[in-house]
Amino acid sequence: MADYILELKGITKQFPGVRALDDVSVNVERGTIHGLVGENGAGKSTLIKILAGIYQPTAGEIWMNGKEEHFATPIQARRTGIAVVHQEIKLAEPLSVAENMFLGNVLTDSKGLVDWKGMRKRAQEIVDDLGMDIDVNAQVSSLTVAKKQIVEIMHAINANSQVLVMDEPSAVLTDRELEIMFRIVRQLREKGITIIYISHRLDEVFDLCDNVTVLRDGHMIDTLPIEKVTRQGLINMMVGREMGQEYPKEVVPIGDTVLKVDHLVNGMLKDISFEVKHGEIFGISGLVGAGRTELARAILGIDKIQSGEVYVRGKKVKYRNFRAAIKDGLGLVPEDRKLQGLVQIMTVEKNTTLVALDKVIKGGVIQNSLEEKAAQEYVDKLHTMTPSIKTEVQFLSGGNQQKVVIAKWLFQESDILFLDEPTRGIDVGAKAEIYRLMTEMVKEGKTVVMISSEMPELLGMCDRIMVMHEGHKMGELDAAEATQEKIMALCV
C-alpha cells in the first residue's frame, strides 16, 4: 500500500463568478518527486496557494501524515512542514544568505539573544551538504537567480520542511544552472523530502518526476506513474483534445534579403555578420550570456553600435532609437513581456494600440471606437482568452499576455519581427498557438527572427539557425542539417 505524505480530498475553490478548482483530489507519495502540470488557468497556482495557506478551500480536506490539517495562514502551513519556492523570488535581498535561511526561525542563545555564530554555522553545514559554492555571508542581492532559488530551498531545508513545492523553478535558468538544480532536487528526494514540481517544460517532468498529476480547467484529470504516460499523451490530457503537429511549420517561399548585418561590434558583440531573407523564420541560439538579446537591441537602435552596418530591405540604416526602427517596420517581442512588452495596469485594448496610436487618433483625440475595433479584431484573430478587451493585461495568463504583445506589433504592421524567448513560461497549448501565429506571419509576407533557449522549438520552426557564444557568431545551420548536438557543439 502506498505511503501518502499528502492527500488532497475533493478540493474546491470558488471565487466570485469563477470556480477555479472543482472537486480536485491528489495523493502524493512520501519521498517522491511529484509533477503537477496543466495549461495556464488549469488551477495549479490556486491549488498550491491552498496548500501554502494563502487561500482556504471552499470545500475539501487536506491530510498530511494521516492527519487532517487546516491552514488558515502560510505560517501554519510552514509549521506543518510545507514550503513553497515561488517562481518570483521571495527573499530579503539586503540580508545575507545565512540571515535569509533563518527568516521566521531565528536561533537564539541561552540569554535570548540572536545566535549569529550558530546561524552561520548551521547555514554553512547545509551549503556543504548540498555541495554548493555559496558564501553564507554574502548579500543575497549579489547572487545569481539560480543561487537565490537555492537559498530559498536551503531555507526550506533549515525549517525541516517535509514537502517542498517548486513552482516553475527552471524558467530563467541556464542549462548549467538547471543541471545543478536537478542534482539538488534529486538529493532532497534521497533525504526523504517530498517534492511537488510544477513546470511547463515537459522534458523536465519526464526527467525528474516519479508521478505526474494533470489539471485542466480546474478539474483533476489523472495521476499516473511517469513511466506509464507518453509526452503526446500528457499533452493531450492537458489540452483536452488531440494535438496536431507540435511545431506547425509550413514551407513558405523564401525571398530576397530583408535584413543584413555586416561586421557589427559593440561592447558585447564581436564582429557579427548574417542575413535574413523575406519569409524566413530565422533562429538565433546560444547559452545565456551569448549576446542574443544584445544583438537584437543593437539592430533595433535600443543599444549603440560601435562599428559595422545594418541594412534593411537593401537600405543602410542606423537607428538613433527604437522609435525609428518601429517606423521602419521592425518590432520586438521582448524576453520580459511583463516589464518590457506590456503596461500591466492597462487594458488589452490600450496595449494593442500602444505603438500605433496615430491609427486611432483623429483631430488629436483617441477615438474609442477605433481602438475597440482594432483590439477586438486581434483578440479574435489570435484567439486571445480574455474576459473583455477592457480587462487589464495583468489578469491574463502568460500565453494570452504574449498574444497581446504580438497583437501590438501586428497592428503596427511590423514586417520584420524579433521574438525574444516567445514561449518562455507559457503552457503547451499556448505554445502551439504562438507557433501557429509565427507560421501565419511568414505566410502573410512577414519575416521572423526568433531568439530562443529551447532547441526543440528552434529545430521545429526555423529555416536557418545562427549560433552565438560570448558575443561571437559561431556558425549557421540550415534546418535540414541542424540537430541539438550540432547546435550544442557550437554553443560552447
N, C-alpha and C positions, 0 to 999 in steps of 0.2 A: 504493500500500500504506500502511495506517495506521501512524503513528508512535506506538507504545505506550511511554509512560514507565514504566508499571507493569503487570505481568502476574502475576495470582494464579492458580496452576495446581493444581487438584484439592485445594483446602484443606479439610482435615477436622480437627475438634476434638472430642475425646471427653472428657467429664467423667464421674465415677462415675455410672453409670446413665443418662446423657444424652448423646446425640450432638448438640451444638449446631450444628455445621456438617458437611455431608456432601458432599464432592467439589465444592466451590464453585470455579468458575473465572471470573475477571473481568479484562477488559483495559481499561485506562484510557488514552485518547489524550492525548498531550502538549499542554499549553496549552488544555485544555478544562475546563468545569465539569461534573462527572460526578455525577449524582444517585444516591443509594442509598436505596431505600425498602423498606418491609415493615412488617407489623404488629409490635407488641411481641412478643418471643420469636422473631422470624424469623431472628435470628443477626447482625444488623447490628453490635451492640456487640461481640460476640465477634470478628467479622471485623476490626473497627477495632483492637481490643486486640492482635490478632495482628500487624497491620500496624504498630502502635506499639511492638512488642517487649514488651508487658505479658504476653501469653500466647505460647506457642510452639505451632505446629500439631502435631497428632498425625501428620498426613501432608500432603503437598503442598509446593509450592515458591513462593517469592516472587522474581520477577525485576524488577530496576529498571535502566533504561537498558541493557537487553540482558544484564545480568549477574545471576546467581543470588546472592541475599543470604540471610543467616541472622541474625535479630535476637534475640539472647539477652537483651538488656536494652533499655529505652527509649532509653538513651544511644546505643546502636548504631544504632537506627532514626533518631534525630535527626541523627547524624553522616552518615548516608547521604542525608539530605535530606527526611525525612518529619517533619512537625509536626502535632500534633492540638490543635485548640481544643475542649476538652470542654464539655459542657452545664453542668457545675458549674465555676465559675471557679476556676482553679488559679494564683493569683498570691500573691506575698509582700506582703500588704496594708500592712504598716508601711513598706515601702520606696517609693522614688519611682518614677515612670514609667520614667525612664532606667535605674535600677538593675534594674527588672524586665525590661526589654528585653535586658539583658546577663546575666541569670541563666544560669550554666553556660557563659558565653562572655565573661568579663571582659577588657576591654582593659588592657594593661599598658604602661608606658613602657620606655625603654632600661635603667632600673635595676631593672626587675621589679616596680615599684610600680603600684598601681591608677591608671589614667589617667582620673580623674573628668572632667576637662575634655573629653577626647576622646570619652568615652561620651556626655556630654550633647550634644556637637556632632553626633555620629552619630545620636542619638535625635531631635534636632531636624530633621535632614535627612529622616528617614523620616516624621516628623509632617508636615512641609511638603510632601513628595512626595505624601502621601495627602490633602492639603488638610484636615487635621483641626485643630480648635481644642482642643488638649490641651497643658497645661503639663507639660513633661518633668520639672520639679522637684516637681510635685505628688505628694502621698502617694496611692498607689493606693486606699486605703480611702476617700478623699474623692470618688472618681469614681462616675458612674452605672454601672449594669450594662452598658449599651451601650459605654461608653468602656473599661470593663475588658476586654470582649471584644476591642475594637480594640487594646488594649495587648498582648493575647495574640497577635493577628495580627501586630503590629509585632515582637514577639519572634521570631516565625517568619521574618519577612522579614529581620531582622537576622542570623539564623542561616543565611541563604542557603538556606532550605528550597525544595525543588523541588515537593513535593507537600504541600498543606495540607488536612487533613481537618477539616471543620466539622460538629460533632455537635449538631444542633438549636440553631443559633445564635439563632434568632428567638423562642424560647419565651417570653421575658419582655421583649420589646422593644415599644415603641410604634410606631405606623405611621411616624412621622417618623424614629425611630431605624432602622427597617427600611430606609427609603429610603437612609440613609447607609451601612448595612451592605451593601446590594446594590450601591451605587456602588463601594465598596471592593473587593468580590468581583470585579466586572467589571474594575476597574483591574488587579487582580492577574492576571487571565486575559490582559489585554493585555500585561502584562510577561512573559508566558510561564510563570507559575506555574500548576500544575495543581491544581484544587480538587475534592475529593470532598465533596459536600454532602448531608448527611443531614437529612431533615425529614419530619414528619407532615403538614405543610401543603402539599398538592399544588399549590396555586396558585403557591407559590414555586418548586417544582420545574419547572413549565411556564414560569415567567417567567425563570428563571435558567439552567437546565441545557441542555447540548448533547446529552447522552446520559443514559439512566437505566437502572440495574440494579435488578431486583426480586428480593428474597429472600423465601422462605416456608418456615417450619418447617425452617430450616437448609439449604435447597436453593436453588440459583440457578435462577430461573425463566426469565429472559431479560434481555438487554441490548439496548436499542433507541435509535435517534436520537429525540429528544423529539418531532420533528415527525411521527413515524410511530406515535404512540400517543395515544389519547384519554384523557380523565380517567376515564371509566367503564371503559375497557379496562384502565387501570392499576390501578384499584380491584379489578376482577375478578381480575387476576393476583395481587394482594397477598393477597386473602382466599381464593382458590381456588374461588370459586363466583360465580355471577351474583348481584350485589347487587340488592336491590329498590330501592324509592324511598329516596333518600339521607336524606330527612327524613320519617319516617313519621308525620306529623301527621294526626290524625283529628279530625273535627268532634265536639265534646262539648258538651252543653247548658251554657250559661253561666248561673249562678245569681245570687244576691244578693251584695252587697259583703261580703267577709270581712275585708278589711284596708283601713283608711282612714288616711292620713297627712295631717295638716292643719297647714300653715304651720310645718313642722319646721325648727328652727335649732340648729346647734351651731357649733363653730369652723370646720368645713369646709363645712357645709351651709347654704344661704341660702334660707330660706322655701320648702321643698319640700312640695307637696301632690299627692296622687294616690290612686286607689282601685284595689283588685284584687278581682276577683269570683270566686266559687266556681266551680271547674272550669277556670279560665283558666291558660294559660301566659303570664305577664306578663314581658316582656323589659325590661331596663334596659341601655341602650347609652351609650357615651361613650368618649372617649380616656382613657388612663391619667392619673390626677390629676383626673378629673371629679368624684369623690366617690361613685362607685357602691358600693364596698365599705363606705365610711364610713356610707352611708345604711343599709345592712343592719345594720351593727353598732349604730347608734343605735336602730333599731327593736327590735332583739333585746335591748337592755339591756346590751350589751357596752361601749358608749361612752355618755357622759352627753348628755342633751338639754338645751339651754339654754331653749328655749321651743317651743311647738307641742304638738299632741296626736296620739296614736296610738290607733286604735280597732280592736279585734279582735273579729269577729263582733258588731259593734254596741256593744261594751262598751269604755269608755275605760280604757286601761291605761298604766301607767308602770313598766316592769320595772326592779327595782333591780339585777338581774344577769341573766346569760344563763340560769341555772338556772330563774328564774321564767318566762322565755319558753318554755323547754323544757316545763315543767309545763303551760303553757297551749296546748301543741300546735304550737309553732313549732320549726323546726330549721334548721341551716345546714351546707351542704357548702362548706367554706371554699376560698378560692383556692389556698392552700398545703396540699394534703392531707397531705403528708409531715410537716410540722411542726405543723399545727393540726388536722388531721382524724383522724389516727391515732396510735397509740403503736406505733412501728415494731418494737420488740422484743417486742411482744405478739402473740398468735396471731390468726388470723381469728376464731376463736370468742370470745376475750376482747374484741376490738374491737367485734364485733357487739352485744354486750350492755352495752357500757361506759356508755351514758347511761340504761339502763333496768334497772339491777341489781335493783331491787325486784321485777321479774318473775321473777327466777331465785333469789331468796333465800327460804328458809323456815327459821323458827326462828333467824334471824340468821346463817345459813350459806348460802353459794352452793351451789346444787345442780348438780353437774356434768352430770347427765342433762338438766336443763332447758336449760342453756347449749348443750350439744351439739345438742340437738333444734332450738333456735332458729337456731343458726349454720348447721346443715346445711339447714334449710328455706330460708334466704335464699341460700345458695350454689346450691341447686337452682333457686330461683325466678329469680335474677338471672343464672344461667349463669356464675357466677364460676369462672374456671380457677385451681384451687389443688390442690396435691398432697393436701392434707388441711385440715380445719378447725383442725388443730393446728399448721399452718405459720405462722411469723411473717410478718406482712404485708410486712416489708422485702424479702422474697424474691419478692413478686408483681410483675407488670408494672404500669405506671401505670394502665391501664384497669381491671384487676382490683382494684387498691387503691381506685380510685374507687367500684367496686361495693360494696366493704366499707363505705366511708363512708356510701353511700346505704342499705345494709342496716341500719346502726346507727340511722338515723332512721326507717326503716320499722318496725323492731322496736319503737322507742319510740312508734310510731303518730302521728308528727307529721303534721298535715294541712295545714299551710302551710309549705312547704319552700323556703328560699332556696338556689339553686345558683349559686355564685360561680365563674365560669370552669370549668364542669363538664367540658369536654372538652380542657382545656389539656394538651398533652404526651402525648396518647394517640392511638393509630392509628385509621384509618378504620373498621375492623371494630368496635373498642371504642366509637367514637363512635356508630355505628349502634345499638349495644346501649344506650348511655346515652339516646339519643333515644327508643328503644322504651320504656325504663323511664319516661321522662317522660310519654309518652303513656298508659302503663298507670296511672300515678299519678293523672292527671286523670280517667281513665275510672272509677277507683275512688273518686272524690269528693274527691281532694286538690287543692290549689292550688299551683302552682309559680311562683316568681319567679326568673327566670334572668338573671344578670348575665354579660355576655359581650362580648369584644372581637371575636368572629367574627361579622361582619354576616350572612354566608350562613346561619348556624345560627339567628340571631335571626329572619331573614326566613322561614326554613323551618319554624320550630317555634312561633313566638309568635302569640298572638291580638292582642295590642297591644304596642307598644314605646314606652317613655319614654326620651327622650334627655337626657343631662346634660352640662354643661360648667362646669368650675371651681366646682362646688358648687351650680350653678343648674339648675333644670328648664327645658329649652329647648323642650319640646313633647312631644306624644304622637301616635303614628301607629297607625291600625288596620292589620291585616295586609293588607287589600285595597288600601290606598293606599301602603304602605311600600315604598321602594326604597333601594338602597345610596346613591344620590345624595341622596335626601331626608334620610336619616339623617346623612350626612356634612355636609350643609348646616347641620344643627342642632348637630353636634358641635363646630364651630369658630366 
